[in-house]
Amino acid sequence: MKWSWKLARVAGIDVYVHATFFILIAWIGLSYWQAEGTVLAVTVGVGFILALFACVVLHEFGHALTARHYGVRTLHITLLPIGGIASLERMPKDPKQEMVVALAGPAVNLAIALALWLWLSLGNGFEAPQSLGLTSGTFLESLMAVNIVLAVFNMLPALPMDGGRVFRAALALRMDHAAATETAAKVGQGFALLMGFLGLLYNPLLIFIALFVWIGATAEAQSAQIESTLADIPVGRAMLTEYRALRPEHELARAVELTLAGSQKDFPVVVGQDVLGVLTQQDLLKGLQAGGERARVGDWMQREIPSARIDEPLESVLERLRNSPCRLLTVLEDGHVAGIVNLDNFAEFLSIQSVLKGRARTMMPRAASR
C-alpha cells in the first residue's frame, strides 16, 4: 500500500503503518491538549490509542497465524486509522477453515480482555461493570472495555468484516461459494448504508468505516465472480502462444521497437528454449532512464519469474501472478515453454468468458421453452 512505512517484521510477517495513522495520533494529542491543557493528558491519551492499536495488531496476527496453520501466507499487515488489515494471499477454500481464520481475530481481543480482567481482579482494582466504559475507569479498565467492543463490532455480519466472513462461510456450507459471497456482500452493503446513516447522525468515523465496508464487500463479490468464471479452466486455454521475445545481449532499443510496433508490454528473455527472465515495461523505463537505449536487456530483466503447468487451473495461476512482483508467467508443457500469461490477457480472457457465461444463462430459458 502506498504511503506506508515498515514498522517491524514479526513471525515472518511485515507490519506497516499508513501515513494517515499519524494524522489520527496528532488529532488525538491535540484534542487532549485542548481539553486538559497538560502534557500528562496528551501522553495518556496518545498512549491509550497506541495501546489500542497494539491490540489491533495482535488481532490481525490472530488471523495471520491461524491462516498460516492452513497453509495460507500473509503478505503483510497494515495499520490504518480505522483499524488494521492482514493481507492474506487468499482465504482458505474450506468454509470451516475460513470460519476459524475469521474468528481468530475477535478471539484474540476477548483473550486480551480476559487477561486484563484477571489482572485487575487479582489486584482488587476492578470497578463494577455498570460503571465501566470506554471513557470511564482506569487505563487498563478502558483498554479491557475497548477490546470487548472490538470483538463485538468485528463480528457484525458485514463482509469483509470478520462476522461477514463467518456468515459467508456458514452460507458456503450449504450453497455455492460464489452465491454465498454474493449474498454476504449484499448484507455487508446493507450494513454499510446503515453505518453511513448513523455516521451522519452521531459519529463521522462511522462514515469512513461504512465506505470501507462497501468497497470491501463489492471487491469480495467481484473476486468470487472471477473465481467462478475461471473455475476448472486450464491455463493453457488463456495463454499466449504468439509473442515476441528478447535475448540478454539485445539492447533496450530493441525492446522499445517491439513495444511501439505492437501491444505487448512484457517480454520473455530467452536463450534457445530456456527462459532466463522477463523484461517488464517498468524495467524497460528504469533501464532507459539509467542507461539509455544502448543498455543491455540482461542487465535490467527480472530473473525470477513464476511458472505454471499447462493443465493448472486458471484460478490458482491468477493468485500466483497477483502475488508476484513479475507481471508475466511462463506456461510449461513437458518441461518446455508452451506459452506465456500476463495480467492483460487474463483480463481479456475473463471478459470473454463472462460474456459467454451470460449468454449461456440467457439462452437456457429459450431452450427449455422449446
C-alpha positions in Angstrom: 0.0 0.0 0.0 1.3 3.4 -0.9 2.3 5.9 1.8 3.1 3.1 4.2 6.2 2.6 6.2 7.5 -0.7 7.7 7.4 -0.8 11.5 8.7 -4.3 12.2 8.8 -7.9 11.0 7.3 -10.3 13.4 6.9 -14.1 12.9 8.0 -13.6 9.3 5.2 -11.0 8.6 6.0 -7.3 7.8 3.9 -4.8 9.8 3.4 -1.4 8.1 1.8 1.8 9.2 0.0 4.1 6.9 0.7 7.8 6.8 -2.8 8.7 7.8 -2.3 6.9 11.1 -0.1 9.7 12.2 -2.8 12.2 11.4 -5.0 10.3 13.9 -2.3 10.4 16.6 -1.8 14.2 16.0 -5.6 14.7 16.2 -5.9 12.7 19.5 -3.0 14.6 21.0 -4.5 18.0 20.0 -7.9 17.0 21.4 -6.5 16.1 24.8 -4.4 19.3 24.8 -7.4 21.5 24.1 -9.5 19.6 26.7 -6.9 19.3 29.6 -4.1 21.6 28.6 -1.4 19.4 30.1 1.4 17.2 28.7 0.3 14.4 31.0 -3.2 14.3 29.5 -1.7 14.3 26.0 0.7 11.5 26.9 -2.1 9.4 28.5 -4.5 9.9 25.5 -1.9 9.1 22.9 -0.6 6.2 24.9 -4.1 4.7 25.1 -4.5 5.0 21.3 -1.1 3.3 20.8 -2.1 0.5 23.3 -5.4 0.1 21.4 -3.7 -0.3 18.1 -1.2 -2.7 19.6 -4.3 -4.8 20.4 -5.5 -4.3 16.8 -2.1 -5.7 15.5 -2.5 -8.7 17.8 -6.0 -9.1 16.3 -4.5 -9.2 12.8 -1.8 -11.6 13.9 -4.6 -13.9 15.1 -5.9 -14.1 11.6 -2.4 -14.4 10.0 -1.1 -17.1 12.2 -4.3 -19.1 12.0 -4.2 -18.8 8.2 -0.6 -20.0 8.2 -1.8 -23.1 10.0 -3.9 -23.9 7.0 -1.1 -23.1 4.5 -2.1 -19.6 3.6 0.6 -17.0 3.6 0.1 -13.4 4.9 1.7 -10.8 2.7 1.7 -8.0 5.3 -0.2 -6.3 8.0 -1.0 -2.6 7.6 -2.3 -0.2 10.3 -4.9 2.4 9.2 -6.8 5.0 11.3 -9.9 2.8 11.1 -8.1 -0.4 12.2 -5.7 -3.0 10.7 -5.7 -5.1 7.6 -4.0 -8.5 7.3 -3.4 -9.0 3.6 -3.7 -12.8 3.1 -2.8 -14.2 -0.3 -6.2 -15.9 -0.2 -8.8 -17.2 2.2 -8.9 -21.0 2.8 -11.2 -22.7 0.3 -12.7 -24.9 3.1 -15.6 -22.9 4.7 -14.8 -24.4 8.1 -11.2 -23.2 7.8 -12.3 -19.8 6.7 -14.6 -19.6 9.7 -11.8 -20.4 12.1 -9.5 -17.8 10.5 -12.2 -15.2 10.7 -13.0 -16.0 14.4 -9.3 -15.9 15.4 -9.1 -12.1 15.4 -12.0 -11.4 17.7 -10.9 -14.3 19.9 -7.6 -12.5 20.4 -9.4 -9.4 21.6 -11.5 -11.5 24.0 -8.4 -13.2 25.3 -6.8 -9.8 25.9 -9.9 -8.6 27.7 -10.0 -11.7 29.9 -6.3 -11.3 30.7 -6.9 -7.7 31.8 -9.9 -8.7 33.8 -7.9 -11.4 35.7 -5.1 -8.8 36.3 -7.5 -6.2 37.6 -9.4 -8.8 39.7 -6.2 -10.1 41.3 -5.1 -6.5 42.1 -8.5 -5.7 43.6 -8.8 -2.7 41.4 -11.7 -3.7 39.1 -14.7 -1.5 39.1 -18.3 -2.7 38.9 -19.4 -3.4 35.3 -22.2 -0.8 35.5 -19.6 2.0 35.9 -17.2 0.7 33.3 -17.0 2.3 29.9 -14.6 3.4 27.1 -14.1 6.9 28.7 -14.5 6.0 32.4 -12.4 3.9 34.6 -8.6 3.4 34.7 -6.3 3.0 31.7 -6.4 -0.8 31.9 -10.2 -0.9 32.5 -10.8 1.2 29.4 -8.5 -1.0 27.4 -10.4 -4.1 28.6 -13.7 -2.5 27.6 -12.4 -1.4 24.1 -11.2 -5.0 23.4 -14.7 -6.3 24.1 -16.1 -3.6 21.8 -13.6 -4.6 19.1 -14.6 -8.2 19.3 -18.3 -7.5 19.2 -18.0 -4.9 16.4 -15.9 -7.1 14.2 -18.5 -9.8 14.5 -21.1 -7.8 12.7 -22.2 -9.9 9.7 -21.0 -7.4 7.2 -18.5 -8.6 4.7 -15.4 -8.0 4.6 -15.5 -7.8 8.4 -14.9 -10.9 10.5 -18.5 -11.5 11.1 -19.3 -11.2 7.4 -16.6 -13.8 6.6 -18.1 -16.2 9.2 -21.6 -15.5 7.7 -20.2 -16.2 4.2 -18.5 -19.4 5.4 -21.8 -20.6 7.0 -23.6 -20.0 3.8 -20.9 -21.8 1.8 -21.6 -24.9 3.8 -25.0 -25.1 2.1 -24.5 -23.4 -1.2 -22.0 -22.5 -3.9 -19.1 -20.3 -2.7 -19.9 -17.6 -5.3 -23.5 -17.4 -4.4 -22.6 -17.3 -0.7 -20.3 -14.4 -1.3 -22.9 -12.5 -3.3 -25.4 -12.9 -0.5 -22.9 -11.9 2.2 -21.8 -8.9 0.1 -25.3 -7.6 -0.2 -25.8 -7.9 3.5 -22.5 -6.1 4.0 -23.5 -3.3 1.7 -26.8 -3.0 3.7 -24.8 -2.6 6.9 -22.6 -0.1 5.2 -25.6 2.1 4.3 -26.8 1.8 7.9 -23.4 2.7 9.3 -23.2 5.7 6.9 -26.6 6.9 8.0 -25.7 6.6 11.7 -22.4 8.3 11.0 -24.3 11.4 9.6 -26.3 11.5 12.9 -23.8 10.6 15.5 -20.1 9.9 14.6 -18.4 10.8 11.3 -15.9 8.0 11.8 -18.7 5.5 11.0 -18.9 7.1 7.5 -15.3 6.1 6.8 -16.0 2.6 8.2 -19.1 2.4 6.0 -17.1 3.3 3.0 -14.5 0.7 3.8 -17.2 -2.0 4.2 -19.0 -1.0 1.0 -15.8 -1.1 -1.1 -14.7 -4.3 0.6 -18.0 -6.1 0.1 -18.0 -5.1 -3.6 -14.4 -6.3 -4.1 -15.3 -9.7 -2.4 -18.3 -10.1 -4.7 -16.2 -9.3 -7.8 -13.4 -11.7 -6.7 -15.9 -14.5 -6.2 -17.3 -13.9 -9.6 -13.9 -14.1 -11.1 -13.2 -17.4 -9.3 -16.5 -18.8 -10.5 -15.8 -17.8 -14.1 -12.3 -19.3 -14.1 -13.2 -22.4 -12.2 -12.0 -25.7 -13.9 -10.5 -23.8 -16.9 -6.8 -24.8 -17.5 -4.3 -22.1 -18.0 -3.5 -23.5 -21.5 -6.7 -22.0 -22.8 -5.7 -18.5 -21.8 -2.0 -18.5 -22.6 -0.4 -16.5 -25.4 1.4 -18.7 -27.9 2.3 -15.9 -30.3 4.6 -13.4 -28.6 7.9 -11.6 -29.1 11.0 -12.5 -27.1 14.3 -10.8 -26.4 17.8 -12.1 -25.8 20.0 -11.0 -22.9 22.5 -9.3 -25.3 19.8 -7.3 -27.0 19.9 -3.5 -26.4 16.9 -1.8 -24.8 16.4 -0.1 -28.2 15.1 -3.5 -29.4 12.5 -3.6 -26.6 11.4 -0.1 -27.4 11.0 -1.1 -31.1 8.9 -4.1 -30.2 6.8 -2.2 -27.7 5.9 0.6 -30.2 5.3 -2.0 -33.0 2.6 -3.9 -31.1 0.6 -4.2 -27.9 3.0 -6.5 -26.0 4.4 -4.8 -22.9 6.4 -7.5 -21.2 9.0 -9.7 -23.0 10.4 -13.0 -22.0 14.2 -13.1 -22.2 15.3 -16.4 -23.7 18.4 -18.3 -24.8 17.3 -21.2 -27.1 14.4 -22.9 -25.4 15.3 -21.6 -21.9 13.6 -18.6 -20.4 16.1 -16.7 -18.3 13.9 -13.8 -17.2 11.4 -11.2 -18.3 11.8 -7.5 -19.2 8.6 -5.7 -17.9 7.6 -2.3 -19.1 8.6 -0.8 -15.8 12.0 -2.5 -16.0 12.4 -1.0 -19.5 11.6 2.5 -18.4 14.0 2.2 -15.5 16.7 1.0 -17.8 16.2 3.7 -20.3 16.3 6.4 -17.6 19.5 5.0 -16.1 21.4 3.6 -19.1 19.7 4.8 -22.3 18.8 2.7 -25.3 22.2 1.2 -25.5 21.8 -0.6 -22.2 21.6 -4.4 -22.3 18.4 -6.3 -21.7 20.2 -8.8 -19.5 21.1 -6.0 -17.0 17.5 -5.0 -16.4 15.4 -8.1 -16.7 13.8 -9.8 -13.7 15.5 -13.2 -13.3 12.9 -14.9 -11.0 9.6 -15.4 -12.9 6.8 -17.7 -11.9 5.7 -20.7 -14.0 2.7 -23.0 -14.3 1.9 -26.3 -15.8 -0.3 -26.1 -18.9 -3.1 -28.1 -17.1 -3.2 -26.0 -13.9 -6.5 -24.2 -13.2 -6.5 -20.5 -14.1 -7.8 -19.5 -10.6 -4.7 -20.7 -8.8 -2.4 -19.3 -11.5 -4.1 -15.9 -11.2 -3.4 -15.8 -7.5 0.2 -16.7 -8.0 0.6 -14.0 -10.7 -1.1 -11.3 -8.5 1.2 -12.0 -5.6 4.3 -12.0 -7.8 6.4 -8.8 -8.5 6.6 -10.0 -12.1 3.7 -9.3 -14.4 4.4 -12.4 -16.6 4.2 -16.1 -16.0 5.5 -18.9 -18.3 3.4 -21.9 -19.1 5.2 -25.2 -19.2 4.3 -28.4 -21.1 6.7 -31.4 -20.6 9.3 -29.1 -19.2 9.3 -26.7 -22.2 7.7 -23.3 -22.6 4.4 -23.6 -24.4 3.3 -20.0 -23.9 3.1 -17.1 -21.5 0.4 -15.5 -19.4 0.2 -11.9 -18.1 -2.5 -9.9 -16.3 -3.6 -8.2 -19.5 -4.6 -11.3 -21.3 -6.1 -12.7 -18.1 -8.4 -9.6 -18.1 -9.2 -10.2 -21.8 -10.0 -13.9 -21.3 -12.1 -13.1 -18.2 -14.2 -10.5 -20.2 -14.8 -13.0 -23.0 -15.8 -15.8 -20.6 -18.1 -13.6 -18.6 -20.0 -12.6 -21.8 -20.2 -16.3 -22.9 -21.5 -17.3 -19.5 -24.0 -14.5 -19.5 -25.2 -15.5 -23.0 -25.5 -19.2 -21.9 -27.7 -18.2 -19.0 -30.0 -16.1 -21.2 -30.3 -18.9 -23.8 -31.3 -21.6 -21.2 -34.9 -20.4 -20.8 -35.3 -20.3 -24.6 -34.0 -23.8 -24.9 -36.3 -25.0 -22.2 -39.3 -23.4 -23.8 -38.8 -25.3 -27.0 
